Structures are given as structure tokens and as C-alpha cells.
């Protein structure tokens, strides 16, 4: 990892910023200008740290020429979003750390509104933005991309409000299970205390995994409706691809093995195995099976091999997470997983 430029502030405010914004990018030269220009326009001073995952598309030249105020660290290989944030966290010297996707642009008051929400909720360690779909043209009313992360009955992390029109249902600040790594502000010391981002995840679920660990440590997470970010959903990844399906399913199972009650985690793993066998049987009997990547036998076997390859790490880290937890895993499930209240 090499340092490209000295740290600087992204606004015309005072140089002593309280927040550092991490922007992870890979082959995102065409996406970065809107993202970084929006950070330069923030009403709250911020340091900006760009982690370049070994891009070969001219990203380095763009950052040198147009954004000399950003601190840039170029990695030797593509470590994904999780690996990029993992590499960035030891470099943070501000009390707050923010995450912003390279395919997003933040309204000028995003950081200030997030900071106000943290001040209003001293028990909060993370504030997640109102992420709206950035389309051309913009829908009227705009469409919610993410208003916090919620859990499903099978332990998936999903976008609260995803696909719904913005309106009164998303106008109030509320506690949510987790934050979106696409646009959030967190307390740096709390993030580091629970182990930061798991680089092993590479892509997807690293934010929900961190939310689990923060909650197990007794912390709270809030949604701030005045902290608005516009997101080109899936501009940097293809959510219909096998890559998305692989990391989404593998990392959900690894997250549960690390953070959830063991019976719940093993139950979801067993369900995945049984469903894989059922889909394989249907194909052998030439029954119709949906062609989505997540239903392909080869992909699902890859997921199981991937989980097996990381199982030792997941169980070792589970013991570390347990040692620092102040809340019972079953209490988290009972509070946030639908239909699991009987576990409390």
C-alpha cells in the first residue's frame, strides 16, 4: 500500500475536521468525480481517504489532477469493499469515520445532519443515511434505496424501504438494526473496539456483520432522514451476477456463524444445504428451476466450499466476539428477527 497524497479537508471549513470519509474504489474513474465533488461541497469539514483497489482505468491520474486535497492509498490488489475499509481504518485519526460509496453523491448537509443525529442520540455509534435512487430522470417522489438495514426471518440483511417512494414513512429518525456501508457515519473508537471490518468478506454483508458486533457490544444504530445521499444502485456491481450471489450467500452464512446464536446459524446452514440438494434433485428430474444465479447448483456448491474454507476463521473470531459481547445473541435475534420473539 502506498500513500499518494497528504490528507486534506473536503470543504472550505477549518482544517481540524472531526470526520474522515472513506471512499473505496475499483475501476471507478467515471464514478468518482460526482462522489468527491459532493464531499467538497459538504457544510461540515471532513478529511477524505480514497482507497484504490489497484485500479487500472486512470483513477490514479484523476485523483492526482483533480483531487489533490484527498488522501489516497493504492492497494496492490483488489481487496473488495471490505478489504478497502479494513485497510483504511488503522489510518483514521478522527473521532468519526464515514463511509460513502464511489457511485453515490451526498447532499451538502449529509455529514452535518449525521453529526447532529449522533449528538442527539449519545447512545448511538452509527447513523445511516436516507439513500435515494439516483436515476435519470429522478422519480417523483424519489425512490428509497436504503433507510437502514433490517433482518429477515432467515437472517438476511435487507434494505429498509428499498423500492418504496420516499414519504412520511421515512421522515422520522428511528432506531434500525444496521447501517448501509454505502452511506453512514460511525464513532471510530467503537468500530475499532469490535474489530473493524472483516476483510475476509471481500464484498457484501461486511456492514451488517459490523452492525451485529456493535449491537452485541451494547450499542445502538439510528436512521437520520435529513442525511440524504443519492446512489446509482448497482453501478459498480451487477446484482444479477454469480459473483453477487456467491458473496451474498457465503457472507450471510459466515456472518451468522460469527455473530448469531449457534442453533440459528447452523439451522440456516442446514437449510441452505437441504435447498441445494432439492434444487439438484429437481434438475436431475428435469423439473423447471428458475435460472437466477442463486438457484444454480454449481454456484451453491461454491458457496458451501467457500464457507468451509473460512469456517476455522469464523469460529475463532466467534470466540473473540463472544469475549467482548455484553448482550446475549438470543436477545438480538428476539428483538430484530421477525417471528423470533420467543427466544428472549
C-alpha positions in Angstrom: 0.0 0.0 0.0 1.4 3.4 -1.0 0.4 6.9 0.0 -0.4 9.1 -2.9 -1.2 12.4 -1.3 -1.3 14.1 2.1 -4.6 14.2 4.0 -6.7 17.2 3.3 -10.2 18.6 4.1 -13.0 18.3 1.6 -14.6 21.6 2.4 -13.7 25.2 2.9 -14.1 24.9 6.6 -11.5 24.6 9.3 -8.7 22.1 8.7 -9.3 20.3 12.0 -12.1 18.0 10.8 -13.8 15.6 13.2 -14.7 13.1 10.5 -12.8 11.1 7.8 -14.8 9.9 4.9 -13.6 6.6 3.4 -14.3 6.1 -0.3 -13.3 2.6 -1.7 -12.9 2.4 -5.4 -12.0 -0.1 -8.1 -12.1 0.8 -11.8 -14.4 3.7 -10.8 -12.7 6.7 -12.6 -16.0 7.7 -14.2 -17.9 7.4 -10.9 -15.5 9.3 -8.6 -16.0 12.9 -9.7 -19.6 13.1 -8.6 -18.8 11.4 -5.3 -15.8 13.6 -4.5 -17.3 16.8 -5.7 -20.2 16.2 -3.3 -17.7 15.8 -0.5 -16.0 19.0 -1.4 -19.4 20.7 -1.1 -20.2 19.5 2.4 -21.2 22.1 5.0 -19.1 20.1 7.6 -15.3 19.9 7.2 -14.1 16.4 6.5 -10.9 14.6 5.7 -11.3 12.3 2.7 -9.4 9.0 2.3 -9.7 7.2 -1.0 -8.7 3.5 -1.1 -7.9 2.5 -4.6 -8.1 -1.2 -5.1 -5.4 -1.4 -7.8 -7.5 0.3 -10.5 -6.0 0.3 -14.0 -8.5 2.8 -15.6 -6.8 6.1 -14.9 -8.1 6.5 -11.4 -4.7 7.5 -10.1 -4.3 10.3 -12.7 -7.7 11.6 -12.0 -7.1 11.8 -8.2 -3.7 13.5 -8.7 -5.0 16.1 -11.2 -8.5 16.9 -9.8 -8.5 16.0 -6.1 -5.1 16.8 -4.6 -6.8 17.5 -1.2 -7.8 13.8 -0.8 -5.5 11.3 0.9 -5.1 8.4 -1.5 -3.9 4.9 -0.7 -3.4 2.5 -3.5 -3.5 -1.2 -2.7 -1.6 -3.9 -4.6 -4.7 -5.9 -5.4 -8.4 -5.7 -5.4 -9.5 -6.4 -1.8 -13.2 -5.5 -2.3 -15.1 -3.0 -0.3 -14.5 -4.9 2.9 -10.8 -5.1 2.4 -10.6 -1.5 1.4 -12.3 -0.3 4.6 -10.2 -2.8 6.7 -7.0 -1.2 5.2 -8.3 2.3 5.9 -9.4 2.0 9.5 -5.9 2.0 11.0 -5.2 5.3 9.3 -8.2 7.1 10.8 -7.3 9.8 13.4 -10.6 11.5 13.7 -13.4 10.7 16.3 -15.8 9.9 13.5 -15.4 7.8 10.4 -17.9 7.9 7.4 -18.4 5.5 4.6 -19.6 6.7 1.1 -19.9 4.5 -2.0 -17.9 5.7 -5.0 -21.2 5.5 -7.0 -23.0 7.9 -4.7 -23.3 11.7 -4.2 -24.1 13.2 -0.9 -26.3 16.3 -0.3 -24.2 19.1 1.1 -25.7 18.6 4.6 -25.1 14.8 4.8 -22.2 14.9 7.2 -23.6 17.7 9.3 -27.0 16.0 9.6 -25.4 12.8 10.6 -23.3 14.5 13.2 -26.4 16.2 14.7 -28.1 12.8 14.9 -25.1 11.4 16.8 -25.2 14.3 19.2 -29.0 13.9 19.7 -28.5 10.2 20.4 -25.5 9.8 22.6 -26.1 6.1 22.8 -25.7 5.7 19.0 -22.5 4.6 17.5 -23.7 4.7 13.9 -26.1 6.9 11.8 -27.3 5.6 8.5 -28.4 8.0 5.7 -31.6 8.2 3.7 -30.2 6.7 0.5 -32.3 7.6 -2.6 -32.0 6.0 -6.0 -30.1 8.3 -8.3 -31.7 7.8 -11.7 -32.1 9.9 -14.8 -34.6 11.4 -14.6 -35.2 11.3 -10.8 -38.6 9.8 -9.9 -41.2 12.0 -8.3 -41.3 11.3 -5.4 -37.8 9.8 -5.2 -37.4 6.1 -4.5 -35.8 4.8 -1.4 -32.7 2.7 -1.9 -32.0 2.2 1.8 -33.3 3.7 5.0 -31.4 1.4 7.3 -30.9 -2.3 7.4 -33.4 -4.8 8.8 -33.2 -8.5 9.3 -35.4 -11.2 7.7 -36.6 -14.3 9.5 -33.7 -16.2 7.8 -31.0 -13.7 8.9 -30.7 -11.9 5.6 -29.9 -8.2 5.9 -32.2 -6.2 3.6 -32.8 -2.5 2.6 -35.4 -1.0 4.8 -37.8 0.8 2.5 -36.0 -0.4 -0.6 -38.0 0.3 -3.7 -40.7 2.4 -1.9 -41.5 6.0 -2.7 -40.0 8.5 -0.3 -42.6 9.9 2.0 -43.9 10.2 5.6 -42.9 6.6 6.5 -39.3 7.7 6.1 -39.5 11.2 7.6 -38.6 10.4 11.2 -35.4 9.4 12.9 -35.7 5.9 14.2 -33.5 3.1 15.6 -32.7 0.5 13.0 -30.9 -2.8 13.2 -28.0 -1.8 11.0 -26.5 0.8 8.7 -25.7 0.7 5.0 -22.0 0.8 4.2 -22.9 2.9 1.2 -23.6 6.0 3.4 -23.1 6.0 7.1 -21.2 7.9 9.9 -19.8 5.9 12.8 -17.8 6.5 16.0 -14.3 5.4 15.2 -13.4 4.1 18.7 -16.5 1.9 18.8 -15.7 0.4 15.3 -12.2 -0.4 16.3 -13.2 -1.8 19.6 -15.3 -4.5 18.0 -12.7 -5.4 15.4 -13.4 -3.2 12.4 -14.4 -4.5 9.0 -13.8 -8.2 8.2 -11.6 -8.1 5.1 -12.4 -11.8 4.6 -15.9 -10.9 3.4 -14.5 -9.0 0.3 -17.9 -7.7 -0.8 -21.4 -7.6 0.8 -22.5 -8.2 4.4 -19.4 -6.6 5.9 -21.6 -3.7 7.1 -24.3 -6.0 8.6 -21.6 -8.1 10.3 -20.2 -4.9 11.9 -23.7 -3.9 13.0 -24.2 -7.2 14.7 -20.9 -6.8 16.6 -21.8 -3.2 17.6 -25.1 -4.4 18.9 -23.6 -7.3 20.8 -21.4 -4.7 22.5 -24.5 -2.9 23.7 -24.6 -0.1 21.1 -27.4 1.4 19.1 -27.8 2.5 15.4 -30.1 5.2 14.1 -31.5 6.3 10.7 -31.2 10.0 10.0 -33.8 11.2 7.4 -32.1 14.6 6.9 -28.8 12.9 6.0 -29.5 12.4 2.3 -27.4 10.5 -0.2 -28.2 9.6 -3.9 -27.0 6.3 -5.1 -26.5 4.8 -8.5 -27.7 1.4 -7.4 -25.5 -1.4 -8.7 -23.4 1.0 -10.9 -20.2 -0.7 -9.7 -21.6 -4.2 -9.2 -24.0 -6.5 -11.1 -26.6 -7.8 -8.7 -27.7 -10.4 -11.2 -24.2 -11.9 -11.5 -22.9 -15.1 -10.0 -20.3 -13.0 -8.1 -23.1 -11.1 -6.3 -25.0 -14.4 -5.5 -21.8 -16.1 -4.2 -20.6 -13.4 -1.9 -24.2 -12.5 -0.7 -24.9 -16.1 0.3 -21.5 -17.1 1.6 -21.1 -14.0 3.7 -24.6 -14.3 5.2 -23.7 -17.7 6.4 -20.3 -16.6 7.7 -21.9 -13.6 9.5 -24.4 -15.9 11.2 -21.6 -18.4 12.3 -19.7 -15.4 13.7 -22.4 -13.4 15.3 -25.8 -15.2 15.7 -26.9 -17.9 18.2 -25.2 -21.1 17.1 -28.5 -23.0 16.7 -29.9 -20.3 14.5 -26.7 -20.2 12.4 -26.5 -24.0 12.0 -30.2 -24.1 11.2 -29.7 -21.6 8.3 -26.6 -23.5 7.1 -28.6 -26.8 7.1 -31.5 -25.1 5.3 -29.0 -23.9 2.6 -27.7 -27.5 2.2 -31.1 -29.0 2.0 -32.3 -26.5 -0.5 -29.2 -27.1 -2.6 -30.0 -30.8 -2.6 -33.6 -30.2 -3.5 -32.6 -28.0 -6.5 -30.1 -30.6 -7.6 -32.8 -33.3 -7.5 -35.2 -31.2 -9.5 -32.7 -30.6 -12.2 -31.9 -34.3 -12.4 -35.6 -35.0 -12.8 -35.7 -32.3 -15.5 -38.1 -30.2 -13.5 -38.2 -26.5 -14.1 -35.9 -24.4 -11.9 -35.6 -20.6 -12.0 -32.4 -19.5 -13.8 -31.4 -16.9 -11.2 -27.7 -17.4 -10.2 -28.6 -18.2 -6.6 -30.5 -21.3 -7.7 -27.7 -22.8 -9.8 -26.3 -25.9 -8.3 -22.7 -25.1 -9.2 -22.9 -21.7 -7.5 -24.5 -23.1 -4.4 -21.8 -25.8 -4.1 -19.2 -23.0 -4.5 -20.8 -21.2 -1.6 -20.6 -24.2 0.7 -17.0 -24.7 -0.3 -16.3 -21.1 0.5 -18.0 -21.4 3.9 -16.0 -24.5 4.6 -12.7 -22.7 3.7 -13.5 -19.8 6.1 -15.1 -22.0 8.8 -12.0 -22.0 11.1 -11.6 -18.3 10.9 -15.4 -17.8 11.5 -15.4 -19.9 14.6 -12.1 -18.5 16.0 -13.5 -14.9 15.5 -16.8 -16.0 17.1 -14.9 -16.8 20.4 -13.3 -13.3 20.3 -16.7 -11.7 19.6 -18.2 -13.6 22.5 -15.5 -12.5 24.9 -16.3 -8.8 24.2 -20.1 -9.0 24.0 -22.3 -7.6 26.7 -25.6 -8.7 25.1 -26.8 -12.2 24.5 -27.0 -13.2 20.9 -30.5 -14.7 21.5 -31.7 -11.3 22.7 -30.5 -9.7 19.5 -32.4 -12.2 17.4 -35.5 -11.9 19.6 -35.5 -8.1 19.2 -34.7 -7.8 15.5 -35.5 -11.1 13.6 -39.2 -11.4 12.7 -41.0 -14.2 14.4 -38.2 -15.0 16.9 -39.5 -13.2 19.9 -39.9 -16.5 21.8 -36.1 -16.7 22.0 -35.9 -13.8 24.5 
